[in-house]
Amino acid sequence: MATKKELLAQGVAKAVGAGKAVAMETVDFNDPNRPKTCLEVDFPILPVNQVAIIEGNAGKPIYQMSKWWARRRSSVFRSMLIAAATKAPEDKSHAAKLVWDNYYANHQKKGAFKHLKVADIFMGGGTTLVEGSRLGMQMVGNDLNPVAWFVVKQELANVDLDEVKRLLADIEAEVKPQIMPYYYCDGPEGEKGTWTHQPTKRVMPADFDPLTIPRGERKDYRYEGPEIIYTFWAKHGPCQVTGCGHRTPIMSSPVMAVKTISVKHWEHTCSSCGGEFHVEQDAARMAPDSPLYVAPSEYPFSVLDRRKGVICPHCNHTEMVSLGKGKNKKVELSLLVHPQWLAGEAKQDADGQPYGGAVQDDAASTARWNQARAASIRLLEVRGELPEEVTCPESKVTIKTGEGTIAKKSAFACASCGTVQDVLKSMTGNGGKAPMGAYAVQAVSPKLKSSGASYGGRFFSAIKHSHQLDAAAIEWESRKDGDLSAYWPRTAVPEGFKTTYQKIPEHGYPTFADMFNARSNAVAESHPGIISGCVPLGDARVRFGIIPAVPAQPEHALPVEYASR
């Protein structure tokens, strides 16, 4: 018997005509006197925009097999291709409607578009090629970037799904035990994962440290629990003023994440004080372990506790409630980094030992740096429209939400002496090295996900200790010139418009290896031939695993390292 969700999906599909076989009338593009197409007459821009907005917050499996900057919305390209290929009706006012009425249709079955050849000579991530292929068109793509070619080739590869699943299972069995010591984490409200020694079926005690497992024995352990998906890093500018050297994180704003979460709620009136408020089914949170600031513009609310009832936000009266059919509403959330962390660190510790943090630095100095940065990180979650200033209810620190450390374009203000200086000159003065500091992670909890939590089991958390980062730096340093020597790129970044004009080497990345941090290298290069790949530096520097033809959801993908600018 179909579930309520499945019945709803079937009803929606029927209403929009999803999957119906159609044959649109095309034009002869070899005819100079051909009639106009729908695209040349009119276009359903409003409904396409609405779909594009929804698509931006939805999973698109084939496009999630790899990261690609400036990837366009597939809904826009699908509708444009349909409009560009379809003959406009006699009544020009019906052109947009004709395109939109057939947006969800099956265009392959009757083959109306199969004779059309479409070329995208700057194909990038392949959105045009994928959408044209789905419509049954003959697609040809080209791009100077070999990564673009490889990505699109895999997106359109004809594969045996069962074979792909077997390959993924083999990769997971081989790789996951090796990387989990670096990517396990605690969940909200003290949730802990479990480690099991598989040969003996022994569940390890709560104080077990997986980083102590010898590398050759990691395959004998299985982990179940919260896992890190993303790590957020910020580049730091070393002050070039004589006698200073202070390192300031280069961030345009303390806001590190913004999310709108849907939550079920009921309208309720307190039986004690008569105050009105919303009873919400689940806590709408991105970072449950961080303090929460509720904006003055937010409507009063209380989260339902099915055992204790609800607490009135007006008078604190607790009562059991009888609830009927609820409604969904949107809750705006923002996650902020505290000013203490944005204040940065000195160039050395209290004993005069220098800090590392750049990919070229040694493991010991980088560990000192990681520990210093983790000691001051705090996050604050804001619910509602973000005010210009918020005060943390826990630390009582006031945060100006629009102020970061970037004083003007390509320049930052030293958090110690206040001197405004050019980012490029700062990196050049630091010997061409770019210190990076990790400050937060996004993770997923299978337990939360299965409970139907409002954020799908995902959560943000501050990096409160650096032992995983430190261990990765040590392992990479011990192996990079040994067994992994042949598997990491020492090649210098070549000259080119993007690299030379944007001065990538001068910013601290003279070789391709400099674009990877120690943890991404240590866990990825452990399996040469299975996992490798990088995306050149952009606004988000990314290290990720390229696995051909894998339509993975983010929480099932390999962890990603993000960097802020």
N, C-alpha and C positions, 0 to 999 in steps of 0.2 A: 504494500500500500504506500502511495506517495506521501511524503511529508508535506507539512504546510508550506515550507520554503520551496519545495519542488513544484507544488501545485501553483504557487505564486509565479514561479519562473515560467511554467508552462503557459499560464494565463497572459503574462507579459509578452512572451514570444508570439503567441497567437494574435495578440492585439496589434503588434507592430509588423506582423507578416514575416517573422524571422524564419529563414530557411525555405521559403516558397520559391519554386523554380520559375524564373522569368527570362525573357529574351528581349533585351532593350534594342531598339532600332538605332543602328550606328550610321555613320556617314563614310563616304569614300574620300579619304584624305589625299588621294592622288588627283582628285578632281578640283581644279582651281575655282570652279563655280559651285562647289558643294554647299548644301544648306548649313546653317549655323548649328553649333552644338549647344546644349543647355548651359555649359559654362560661359559661353559667349553671350548668352542672353540674360540669365539670372542664376542665383545660387542661394541655397537655403542656409544662409549664414547664421541666423539665430538658433535654429535647432542643432546645427552642427557645433556651434559654440557651447551649447548646453551639454551635449554629449562629451565634448572635449574636456570640459571641466570635471565631469564625472570620471572620465578616463584617467585624468591626471592623478586621481587618488585611488585608482584600482590596479590590480595586478594584471600585467600583460605578459604572459609566460614567454612567448618567443622573443620578446625584446629584453627580457631579464637575464638572458644567457650571458650577457656581458654589459659592462658600463659603456656609455657613449655620451659625450657632451652634446648639448643642443639637439637631443633627439626630438623629432617632431611628433605631434600627436597623430596616431594612426587613423583616427576617425576623420581627421581633416583630409588626409591624403586619400583615403578610400572614397569619400564623397567627391573630392575633386576629380579623381580618375573616372568615376561614374559619369559625372557631369561633362567631362572633357570628351568622352567617347559616345555619348548619347545624343541622337538627333533631337533638336528642340521641337516641341509640338507647334502646331499651327498657331495656337493661342499662346503667345509668348509669356503671358502671365502665369501659365501652368508649368513653366520650365523648372522652377525651383521645387515645386510640389512633386513633379515627376521623379526628380532625383531623390528627394527625401522619402517618398513612398516606397522606393526600392532600395533604400540604404541597407536594410537587413536581409535582403533577398539572396537566394542562391543563384549566382550569375554563371557558375561553372557548368551546371547540369545541362542547360540548353546551348551552351557554347557561343553565345552571341558576341562575346569579346575575344574569342580565341584567335581570330585572324589579325588582331591588332598588335603591333610591335611598339613597345615603349622603351626608350633609352633614358637612363639617368646617368649622366657622365660625371657627376659629383655625388655619388650615392651615399657617402658617409656611413651612417649606421644601418642603412638599407630599408628605411620605412617605405619608400616608394616601391621598391622591388617586392617586398613582402606583400603589401596591400594589392599591387597589381597582379601578383601571382594568385592571390586569393580570389580575385575576380576572373581568373582564367586567361589573362593577357600574357603575351610573350614578352618577358622582361630581360633587358640587358643593362648591366651596370658597370661602372668604371670609377676608380678612385686612385689617386697617386699614393695614398696612405696604405701600406701593406696590411696594417691592422684592420682597416675598414674592409679591405678585400676578404681577409680571413673571417671576420665577424659575419659578414653577409653570406659568405659561402657556407658557413655552418648553419645560419638561420634557414637557408633554403635547401639544406642537404636532405636527401631522401634516405631516411633511416628506419631500421626496424626498432619499434618502440620497446619491445621486450629485450632486445639486445642492448639498447641504451640503458634500460633499467638494471640489467645485469652488470653492465660496465660501471654504473654509478654505485651499485652495491659493492663491487670489488674495490673501487676507489675509496669508498667510505670505510670499508673494513681495514684497508691498508693505512689510510691517512689519518682518520679521526683519532685513533689512539695516540698518534704522534703529536697532534696539535692541541688536544684537549687540555693538557696541563697548562697551556698558555691562554686558553679561552673559556675555562669554566669560571663561574662567578656565583656569588650569593644572590638570592632573589629578594624581593621586598619582604619586609617584616620578618627578617631572619631566616628566610627559606634557604635550606642547604641541599646541595645535590649529594648523591651517593656514589662512591667508588667501590667497585667490586673486583676482587682478584678472581678472574674467571677459572683458572685451573682448580682452585680450591673452593670456589663459590663463596668466599669469605667477604662480607661487607666490611670495608675498612672503617676504623673509628673516626669520630668527628674531628680529631686533631691531625688526621692523616694529611701529609703534604705531597701531592702528586708530582711536584717539581723535583722530588728526591728519587723518583723512579728512574733507574738507569735507562738510557735511550733504547737499548736492545730489549728491555722488558716491558715497554709501554703497551705493546700489543696484548699483553696478558691482563690489562685492566680495562674495565668498561665504566663509563661515566653516564649517569642519568641525572638531569637537573638543569638549572638555568645555564645558558650559554651566551657569550658575547657575540653580537652580530657586527657592530661597528665600534671603532675606537676613534675618538675625536682628538685631534692634535692642533696646536697653535704654534706657528712660527714665532720665534722671539728675536727682537732686534737688540743686539749688544750696543750700548751707548759708546760713541767714539770720543766723548769728551775726556780729556786727560784726567785721570784719577777717579773716573766714575766706572765705566764698564758694566753698569747695571743692565740686566736683560729684561726687556718689556715684551709681553705677548702682543703681537700685532693683530688686533681684532677691532673691526669697525663698530661693534656693539657688544654689550654683555649678553644679548639674546642669542642663544645657541640653538634653539629649536622652537618651532611654532606648530601647533597641531589643533585641529578641530575634531572633537570626539562626539559621537552620537551616543546618547544615554536615554534609557527608558525612564519616564517619570510620571507621577500622579500629582494633581493639585490637592492640597490638603489645608484644613483650618485647625489650628491647635484648640483642643477642648478646654484648655486652661486659660490662655490669654486671648484667644480669638485671632491670633496672628496667622496670616496666610503664608504658605511656603510650598515648595516642591519637594516631594519625596522621590529620591532617585534610587533606582534599583541597584546600581553599582557606583563605586567611587570613580568619577571621571578624572583620572590622574595619568600623567606621563612619567612622573618620578615619585612614586609613592613614599619613598624614604626621605624625601626632601621636604623642608617646610613649605606650607602652602599659604600664599597671600591671595585673598579674595578681593577683587576690585570693587569699589563702592557701587559701580553700576550693575553688579550682578544681583539677580533676583534671589531672595533667601531660599536656602535648600537644606535638606538633611538626607543623609544616605541611609537607606533601609537596612536594619539589622533584623532578620527574620525571627530571631530568638528574643531580642529585647525590645523590638519596635523601633520607633524613631524619636529623636530628640528635637524638640522645637528650637530653632535657631534664635527665637525672640526671647523665650523665658526659661529655656533648658528643661522644660517639662518633658518627661518620657512617657510615651503611651504606645500601646499596641494599636495597629491600624488595620482596617479591612479595606483592601484595595480592589478596584475593578479593572477595567481595561485601561492600560497606560498608553501614553504617547511618547514618541521619540523627539528629542530636542538636541540641538547642537551646543556644545560647550567649548569655548575658545580657551586654549591653554598656551602659555609661553614658559620657556625654561631659561633661566638667567644664571650667569656665572657671577659670583660675588666679587666685589672690588678688591678683596684681599689677594685673590689669585691674579687679577689683572694688574696688580701692583708689581708683579714679577719677582725676580731674585737678583741678588748680587752676582758678580762674576765668579765668586769663590765662596767656600763654606767658612764657618767660624774658625777653622784651623788653618785657613789659607790655602786649602786644596782647591784647585780649579774645577769648575763644573764643565761637563761635556754636554751631550745632548744632540750634537750633529752626527750624521751618519759616519763621518770620518773619525770621530773621537773614540778613545778606548773605552772598554766596558766599565772599568772602575770609575772613571770620571762621569760617565753617563749614568751609572747607578746613583752616584751622589746627587746628580741633577734630578733624576726621576724622583728620588726620595724627598728632596727639597720641594719640588713642585706638588707632590701629592700631599704634603703636610698642610698646605694652605687652601686646598680646593674645597669650595662649598657651592651648592646649587640652591636656587630658589625657584619654585614653581608659582606662576601667577595665573589665576583663573579670571576670565573675563577680558574686557578691553584693556589693553596695556596702558597704564598711566605713565606720565613722564617721570614720576618718582614712585618707588615702592620701598617700604621698610620691612625687612625680614622679621617675622614674628619671633624667631628664635634668637638671632644674634643682635637684633635691634639696629642693624646696619642699614643705612639708606642707600638705595641703588638708583642712579639716574639711568633710565632704560635706553636713552638715546645716545649715551656717551661711551665710546670705546677709547682706544689708544691711538687711532689714526687721526692725526691733526689736519692733514690735507692729503691730496692725491700723492701716493708713493712715499709718504712720510709719516713717521710716528713721533709721539712725544715721550721722552724717557720718563718713566714713572718715578724715578728718583730725583733727578736734577731738573726735569722739565724741558730740557733742550729738544727742540724739534729737529729731526734729522732724516735724511733720505734713506730709505730702506736699502737700496743698492749699495750706497757708501758704507752703511753699517755692516753689511755682509762682507764687502771687500776688506774693510778694516778688521774683520774677524778672521782674516786668512781665507776668505772664500768659503766659510762654513756657516750653515744655517741651523742654529739650535731649534729643536722642536720639543714641545712639552705636551704630554697627554693630560687631558683634564676630565674626560667623561667617556662613558660607554653607553651604547644601547644594546640591550640584551633581550632574550626571549625566555620565558618560563613555561615549559610544557604544562605544569600544574595550573598556572593562571589561564593558559590558553584553553585547556579542557574545561575550566570552570565557567567559560563564557565571559571573562573579564572584558571591560569596555575597550581596552586597547589591544585586544587580541593576544594577550600574553606578553606583549612587549613592554619594556620599561627602560628608563634612563637612570643612570647612577653615577655619582662622582667617583673618580679613581682615588680611593682613600689610602691605598698602599701600592707600592710599585714592584713587589717581588716578582711578578710574572714578567714585567718589562725588563727587570734587571737580569733575571735568569736567561731570557732570550738573548740579551746583549752578550752575556758570558758564553752561551752556547755558540752563537754566531762567530764571536771572536776566536773561539777555540777550533772552529771547523772551517772557516772560510778559506784558509790557505792549506787545508788538509784534504779531507775526503770530498768537500764541496768546491774545491778550487776550480774545477772545470765547468761549474754550473751557474756562475753569476757573471753578469756583463761588465767588463772593465772598459768597454769601448767609450771613448770620449763622445759627448753630444756633438753631432756634426754641425757645421755652419749652415744656416738657412734663414729664411725670412723670419720665421717664428722664433727660432732659437737665438739668432744673432740680434735681431731687432729688440726682442724682449729680454735679452741678456741673461738667458737661463743659466749658463755656467757661472757668471758673476754673482748670481743670486745664491750660490752655494751648491749647484748641481752640475759640476763639470763632466761627470760621467753618468751613464745610465744607472750604474750601481748606486749612485748618490740619491736616486729617487726612491729607494727602498729603505725602510727602517730595519733595525736589527730583528725585530720579532717577525716581520713579514718575510725576511730572508731566511731566518732560522727554521720557520715552519714550512715554507714553500719549497725551498731548495733541498729539503730533506728527501724529496721524491722527484728528482729530475726526470723529465719525460712524461710525468703524470700531471704535474701542476707547474705552470710557469706562465709568466706574462705580466705586462705592465701597461699602464696608460701614461703617456707623457704628461708632464706637469701642466695643470690648468688651474682653475680656481679651486678645485677639489683634487688633491693628489691622491691617487688611488692605487693600491696594490691588490691584485685579486687573482683568483685561479681561473684560467680559461679552460673550460671543458666543452668540447664540441657538442652542439645540439642538445643542450641541457636546459629545458624550460623550468628553472627552479624558482621557488618563492624565496624572498630574502632570508627568512629564518632557516632555510635549508641550504643556503649558499655558503661558500667559504667566508670567513670573517674579512671585513674590509677596514682599512685604516683611512680615516678622513683627516684632512688638514684644513684649518681655517686660515683665511687671509685677513 
